[in-house]
Amino acid sequence: MHGEKVRRSLDLRSWEAAVRLIREWEIHRPSEVLTVQNACDRFLEDCQARKLSGGMQTKYRNVTLELGRKLGTLPLRSVTIDDIRRIRESWKLAPMTTQKRLEMVRSFFRFCVDSGWVEKNPSRAIKLSVVRFAPTLPFSDEEIERILWACETVREIHPKIPAGTEKKLKALILLMRYSGIRISDAVMMKRDRIKKGKLFVYTQKTGVPVWVPLPKEVLDALAGCDEGDGFYFRRGVGTVKTEITEWQQRLKLVYKIAGLPDGHSHRLRDTFAVALLTKGVPLQTVSVLLGHSSINTTERHYAPWVKARQIELERAVTATWA
């Protein structure tokens, strides 16, 4: 081959894969063939150079580890649609998780196409899983009252919970209800993010900061659990994930006491969004406040609650009565 005698194991069990590899060697020298593992390594280096978040880099690393484990020795050009389909079939994941995992695989092969290593993205032909979104269920005013009442009684039922936690639980719930931020952001929120009664949520891609005004009830609750350090809820003991999980477990106790065993913190975010939409606030504005990267995400979850759309639907029905 190329004037040299080649005697080596292909490390393959598939005849078709072996034929593809030999054909690749006939075009390029064996030492010049780019394998899937080589491409995975370059992709991770690019992710690091792009300064992606630590969490996103970890997700991409997990995906490339799987690709390397199952296809690593194959020449990149030899990867077929069926190879990717078999990997997808091996996943025992929820539909949404499967969809996100496949999107990351697509990102890897798109990187390979953009780099000129392959002509086509073999993962593009793999269809995404069908995801059926659960309906958005905000808390009612009566349920919010029960949750706040449960905060005051949680230590009576669970005396091992540290003193003062009931005040922090109430402040945490009110903060998420009236700002729409996720529990991870709430637990990690620093005191200096609140200025003149407004909470700094994030900075848009355009560089414009997003602030959310907070009711006096929320500000008073936060002031009541202020211990003078940099955070309202984080103690700085253990990892970030550990502290967030700790507050999630405490909230589960509160929801159970309130008679809402299926309650979860994201419903407070839903309550914030739905309260705005039912008052006629445009979907675009709600999308910005929630920090969604696309209005399509907001519409997918909250379209049934858009007041203008509901009024239009009701008008269309009543018009048939005349």
Buried (B, 14 or more C-beta within 10 A) or exposed (E): EEEEEEEEEBEBEEEEBBEBBBEBBEEEEBEEBBBBBBBBEBBBEBBEEEEBEEEEBEBBBEBBEBBBEBBBBBBBBBBBBEBBBEBBEEEEBEEEEBBBBBEBBBBBBEBBBEBEBBEEBBBEEBEEBEEEEEEBBBBEEEBBEBBBBBBBEBBEEEEEBEEEBBBBBBBBBBBBBBBBBBBBBBBBBEEEBBEEEBBBBEEEEEEEEBBBEBEEBBBEBBEEBBEEEEBBBBEEEEEEEEBBBBBBEBBBBBBBBBEBEEBBBEBBBBBBBBBBBEEEBBBEEBBBBBBBEEBEEBBEBBEEBBBEBBEEEEEEEEEEEE
